[in-house]
Structure formats: structure tokens, C-alpha cells
Amino acid sequence: MMQRRRRLEEDQALLVSLRSRSDDLGVMVEWAHAGEDVVADFARGLEELQQEVDAAETKKMLAGPYDRSNAIIS
């Protein structure tokens, strides 16, 4: 029961983080349309978002009922 709760809290934190990153990128797009030079910041933000999504996808792939068991991967 505690593991399920922890996973749900982690999923909620991930959702909040992804929304925040998405909102930040949206603001940078608006700034770019207004003539601000945000290319480097936008690229960095996009890369960070991609890394977070990739990490979340990997975590979800390894979230099956048997994936909590010990295993040796080579």
C-alpha cells in the first residue's frame, strides 16, 4: 500500500514538473515572437524536458509487477 502511494506521489510530482517545463517553454515562445533572444534558453529547456520524459518512460517500462524483483542485467 505504501509503495503504491509513493508511486502515485512520484507520478503527481512528474506531472507537475512536466507542466511547469511546458509552461516555461510556452513563455519563451511568446518572448521569441516579441523579439527576445531566447534560442539558447529554449534549446536548453527543450533538452531538459526531453531528458525528463525519457527518464519517465524508462521508469514506466520498468514498473510491472515483477520489475521490483532483484535481477542481474548484462
C-alpha positions as a Markdown table, in Angstrom:
| # | Residue | x | y | z |
|---|---|---|---|---|
| 1 | Met | 0.0 | 0.0 | 0.0 |
| 2 | Met | 2.8 | 2.4 | 0.8 |
| 3 | Gln | 4.6 | 1.6 | -2.4 |
| 4 | Arg | 1.5 | 2.4 | -4.4 |
| 5 | Arg | 1.1 | 5.7 | -2.6 |
| 6 | Arg | 4.8 | 6.6 | -3.2 |
| 7 | Arg | 4.4 | 5.8 | -6.9 |
| 8 | Leu | 1.3 | 7.9 | -7.2 |
| 9 | Glu | 3.1 | 10.8 | -5.4 |
| 10 | Glu | 6.0 | 10.4 | -7.8 |
| 11 | Asp | 3.6 | 10.4 | -10.8 |
| 12 | Gln | 2.0 | 13.5 | -9.5 |
| 13 | Ala | 5.3 | 15.3 | -9.0 |
| 14 | Leu | 6.3 | 14.3 | -12.5 |
| 15 | Leu | 3.1 | 15.7 | -13.9 |
| 16 | Val | 3.6 | 19.0 | -12.1 |
| 17 | Ser | 7.2 | 19.2 | -13.3 |
| 18 | Leu | 6.3 | 18.5 | -16.9 |
| 19 | Arg | 3.5 | 21.1 | -16.9 |
| 20 | Ser | 5.9 | 23.6 | -15.4 |
| 21 | Arg | 8.6 | 22.9 | -18.1 |
| 22 | Ser | 5.9 | 23.1 | -20.8 |
| 23 | Asp | 4.6 | 26.4 | -19.4 |
| 24 | Asp | 8.2 | 27.8 | -19.3 |
| 25 | Leu | 8.8 | 26.8 | -22.9 |
| 26 | Gly | 5.5 | 28.4 | -23.9 |
| 27 | Val | 6.6 | 31.7 | -22.3 |
| 28 | Met | 9.9 | 31.5 | -24.2 |
| 29 | Val | 8.0 | 31.1 | -27.5 |
| 30 | Glu | 6.0 | 34.2 | -26.6 |
| 31 | Trp | 9.2 | 36.1 | -25.9 |
| 32 | Ala | 10.7 | 34.9 | -29.1 |
| 33 | His | 7.7 | 36.2 | -31.0 |
| 34 | Ala | 8.2 | 39.5 | -29.2 |
| 35 | Gly | 11.8 | 39.7 | -30.5 |
| 36 | Glu | 13.7 | 38.5 | -27.4 |
| 37 | Asp | 16.8 | 36.3 | -28.0 |
| 38 | Val | 15.8 | 33.1 | -26.1 |
| 39 | Val | 17.1 | 30.5 | -28.6 |
| 40 | Ala | 19.8 | 29.1 | -26.2 |
| 41 | Asp | 17.4 | 29.1 | -23.2 |
| 42 | Phe | 14.7 | 27.5 | -25.3 |
| 43 | Ala | 17.1 | 24.8 | -26.6 |
| 44 | Arg | 18.3 | 24.0 | -23.1 |
| 45 | Gly | 14.7 | 23.9 | -21.7 |
| 46 | Leu | 13.7 | 21.6 | -24.5 |
| 47 | Glu | 16.6 | 19.3 | -23.9 |
| 48 | Glu | 15.8 | 19.1 | -20.2 |
| 49 | Leu | 12.2 | 18.4 | -20.9 |
| 50 | Gln | 13.2 | 15.6 | -23.3 |
| 51 | Gln | 15.5 | 14.1 | -20.7 |
| 52 | Glu | 12.8 | 14.1 | -18.1 |
| 53 | Val | 10.3 | 12.5 | -20.5 |
| 54 | Asp | 12.9 | 9.8 | -21.5 |
| 55 | Ala | 13.6 | 9.0 | -17.8 |
| 56 | Ala | 9.9 | 8.8 | -17.0 |
| 57 | Glu | 9.3 | 6.5 | -20.0 |
| 58 | Thr | 12.1 | 4.2 | -18.8 |
| 59 | Lys | 10.7 | 4.2 | -15.3 |
| 60 | Lys | 7.2 | 3.3 | -16.5 |
| 61 | Met | 8.6 | 0.5 | -18.7 |
| 62 | Leu | 10.1 | -1.0 | -15.6 |
| 63 | Ala | 7.1 | -0.6 | -13.4 |
| 64 | Gly | 5.5 | -4.0 | -14.0 |
| 65 | Pro | 4.6 | -6.4 | -11.1 |
| 66 | Tyr | 7.8 | -8.4 | -11.5 |
| 67 | Asp | 10.1 | -5.5 | -12.1 |
| 68 | Arg | 10.6 | -4.8 | -8.4 |
| 69 | Ser | 12.3 | -8.2 | -8.0 |
| 70 | Asn | 16.1 | -8.4 | -8.0 |
| 71 | Ala | 17.7 | -9.1 | -11.3 |
| 72 | Ile | 21.1 | -9.0 | -12.9 |
| 73 | Ile | 21.3 | -7.3 | -16.3 |
| 74 | Ser | 24.3 | -7.7 | -18.5 |
